[in-house]
Amino acid sequence: MRVWHSLDEIPADLGRTAVVIGNFDGVHLGHQHVVRTAREIADADGLRVVAVTFDPHPMAVLRPDHAPVTLTDLDSRARLLTEAGADDVFVIRFSREIAAWTPEEFIERILVDGLHARHVVVGANFRFGNRAAGDVATLERAGAAGDFVVDGIALDGGPQVWSSTYVRTCLTAGDVEGAAEALGRPYSVTGVVVEGDKRGRELGFPTANVPVGALAVPADGVYAGWLRVLADADAPDFEPGEPMPTAISIGTNPTFAGVRDRRVEAYVLDRTDLDLYGRRVEVAFVGRIRGMVTFDGVDALVATIRDDVDRTRSLLGLV
């Protein structure tokens, strides 16, 4: 996978390409359908597939008060686009200057001069250029006058919802199963494990504290899922990248005073020996166990955590 962050980074000998364009936040099943369509076209014509995406999200620049919370960081988005079938990813650093480009400027600079597009595949509702004046018809006219073919792909998904907004709605409700249906995989977040209050270790359930920045997270509560190390790991007792069954807590630890920030804390089942500090991990959510509760004392909390662990095993099919 190659990731370019400016037109200057694109190789001069790139050749003709099949280009997909979009925000691709979450890389849900609709996004994957667009990339797979381009992949089929590219394979037939001997082309590379280049996925064009934007960072930050255009709404974060144009209307920051209305910008959606993001579902994937840029590294994860590039990885998921590649897994869907893209060869390369071109990240357009979105700014007001780029927002002012006319649709014709965007086509000429990005698609024609930059990526030498032979095919362009987008969602049927794709809009671009100043004041979102460009659409699929604009691309088709430019392609007919130039030398590329355009496919606008309907993304209604039939009975299945293909929408980043829908995924966010599911997460807000704690419905990680619904989010997974739209994504084609469990929803996950990534981050570098940092030291926390170590209360979990004191209780016999050490957790990895995973800051997720501005990423969307499910509603407060306890979830069953998997933790996977993304960074190189040299610990001898587990393989880097191997998913490990995990009970995940999201919230502010209401039983303990003084904790105000929302946290994602992951307890890898039956592992009290893992040293994950400083490692980049992915935490995937499979099912919701319960909402967040304030306990009268530590004994009640520990008893509930034990029940959470048992229910996690059941949800993950480990019993």
N, C-alpha and C positions, 0 to 999 in steps of 0.2 A: 504494500500500500504506500502510495506517495500522497502527501498532503501539501498543497501549495497555498500560501497566504497572500500572494500578490501575483500580478500578471508577469512580473519579471522572473519569477521562480519557475514558470512553465517552460519546459524544454523547447528549444527552437525546432527540434526534430520530432515533435509530438506526433505529427501526422493527423489524418482525419479522425474524428471522434463521434461517438454517440453521447449526447449530453442530457442529463436530467437536472432539473432546477427546482429548488424548493427550500423552505425552512427545515423540513425533515425533522422537526422536533419530536423525539420519541421513536422515530423510524418505525411507525406502526405498519399494519398489514397493507394499508393503502400505499404508503411510501414504498414498501417492499415490492408491491405490484408494479409500480412505475419503474423501479430499478430493474426488475426482472424482465419487463418488456424491452427496455433498452438493451439489456444483456442479450436477449434473443436476436434482436436486430443487429447488434454489434458482432455477434458470433457468425451470423450469416454473411456479413460484409467485411469481416476481418478488421474490426475497429476496436479501440479501447473505449470503455465506458468511464466518463468523468461525471461525478456528482458535484453540482454547484450548490453550495449552501451559504447561509449568511450568519455572521456573528458580529455584534450581538443581534438578537431578534429585532427586525425592523421596528416593531412597536416600541421597543425599549429606547429607541432613538427619537421616533416621531411623536409618540404619545406615552411617555414613560409611566404615567399614572394608570394607564390601561394595559401595560405590558403583561403578558401571561407569565406565570412562573414556569421555568423551563423543566422539561422532562429528562433531558440528557445533556451532560457537559460535552464540550466539543470533541474531546478524545473519544468518548463513547459513541458519539454520533458518527464520527469517521469510521470507527471500527464496525459499527452496525451497518453502515452503508456498504462497506467492503464485503461484509458477510452476505449482504443481499445481492451482490453481484457487481458493484463498482470496482474499477481498477484503480482510479485515482479520485481524490477529493480536492476541489478548489474552494477555499473559504474566502468569501468576499467580506472584507471588514466593512460592515455597513456604517454609513455616516450620512449626514445631511447632504453632503456634496454628492454622494452616489444616489441618494434619494431624489436629487434634482435632475438626474439624467433623464432624457426623454427615452421612451421605449426604443427608438431607433439607435440612440447612443449606446444603450445597453447591448442591443443585438450586435452592433458593429464592434464594440470594444471587447465584449466577453465572448460571444459565440463565434463571430467571424474571425477577427484578428487574433484573439487569445487562444481559443480552443479548436479552431478550424472544424466547426461542427458540420457533420454530414447528416446526422439525424438529431432531432431535439424531441425529448419526451417529457411531458409535464402533466400535472393533474388538469382536468378540464376547467376548473375554476381558477387556474393560476393567473395572477395579475402582477404587473411589474411596471417600472418606470415612474416618472413624476406623476403624482396623484393617482397612481395605479391605473394609468391610462392604457397600458398595454395588456393584451389578453392573448388567447390562443389564436384568434383570427389575425391579430397583429403579427404574430410569429409566422403564421401560414403565408401571409402576404409577403413578408420579408424573405421567407424561404423560396417562394415561387419566383421572386425577382432575383434571388441569389442562387445558392447552390446547396440548400439543405431541406430536408423533409421534416415535417412536424406531426407528432401524434399527441392529441389531447386525450387523456385517459380518465374516464368517469371513475370517481372514487366513492360512490355511495355504498359499496360493499353489499348491496342487497339487504338481507336480513341482519348482516353483521355491520356494526358501526365502525367506520374507519375515520377517526378524528382525534387529533391531539386534545381538543377541548373536551371530548367525551372521556378520554383517559384521565384528564385532570379532575373532572367531575367525579369519576369513580374513586380516585385517590382521596378526594376531600371527604367522601362518604366512608372511607375505609374498605371499599369494595375492590380489593386487589385482584380477585378472580375476574371481575368485569374488565379491569384494566388489562389483564393478561389476555383476555379474549380478543381485544382490539389490537394488542401489540404482537400477538403470536408467540409470546414468551412471558414469563413473570416480569413484572416491573422491578427494576433494580436501581440502586444508587451506588455511586463510587466515591471514595475519599481515602485520605491517609489517616490511619489510626493514631489517635493522640491520647495522652493520659487524661483520665477523668478523676472522679472522686474516690475511685477504688472501693466503693461501697459493695458492689457486686462481689468482689473478691473476698471481702470480709464476711459476706453471707454464704460463701461457698459456690457462687455462680459468677466467675469473673467475666466481664464483658469488654468487648472492643468498642471504644467510643469513636464513632465515625462522623466527623463534621461533613455536612453536605452542601454548605454554602447556600446558594440561591435555588438549588434543585427542589423540585416538588417531592414531598414525602407523604405517605398515607396519613390518615387521621390518627390522633393519639390513641395508643393502645398497644396490645401485644400481638405479634404475628409469628407464624411459622415460616421458615424460609431457609436459605442457603447462603453461606459466606464462602467466597472464593478469593484467594490471594492473586492479585494481578501483577504486582511487582515481583522481581526475583526474590526467592526465599532460600536461605541456606540452612534452615532448621532441618535436622535429619529425620524428624518424626512425621513429616507429611510432605506430600508432593505439591509444589507450587501450582496453582490453578485447579486443584481438586476441590469440588464443592463439598462443604462440610455442613451437616444439619445444624440449624441455628434457631434459637428463640430470640426474637427481636422486640425490643421495647422502644416505643416512640413517645416522647412527652417530656415533662419537666420534673419527673420523680416527686409527685405531690406529697408522698409520705415524709420526705425529708425537706426541712425548711432551707431556704437560701438558694435553691435551684430555680432559675427563671428561664433559661434558654432551652428551646426544644432540642432534644438529643435523639440520635439513633444509636442504640446500644445493643450489641449483638453477643449473645452467649452461645458459643459452639458447644453443642451437647457433649457432656462427659469429658470435656477437655479443660483441665485447670493448669496445663503446662505450656500453653501456647504463648509465645512472645510475639505479638503482632504490632507493637509500637513502631511507627515509622513506615509501615508497609501499606501499600495502596491495595485496597480490597473492594470487592463488589458484594453488596448485600441485596439478595433477591427475595421478594415477598411472595409467598405461595398462598397463605390463607390467614384470615384474622381469627384470633383466639378470643379476645375480649377487649373491652374498652379500658381506659385508664381509671384506676381506683385509688383512693386514699385509705391507707390501713391504720388501725389504731395502734399497732405495735409491730415490732420486727418479726415476732413469731407468726403472726397472721400473714405477713408479707412472704416469709420463707415458705410457708405451707402453700400459698397461692402460686409462687414461682415453681414449686415442685409439680403442681398440677399443670401449670403452663408447659413445662418440659414434657410431661406425659402426653399432653394434647398435641404438642409439636410433633412428637414421634408418630402419633396417629395420623395427623394431617399429611405428613411426609411419607406415609406408608412404610414406616420402619418397625411396626409391630404387627 
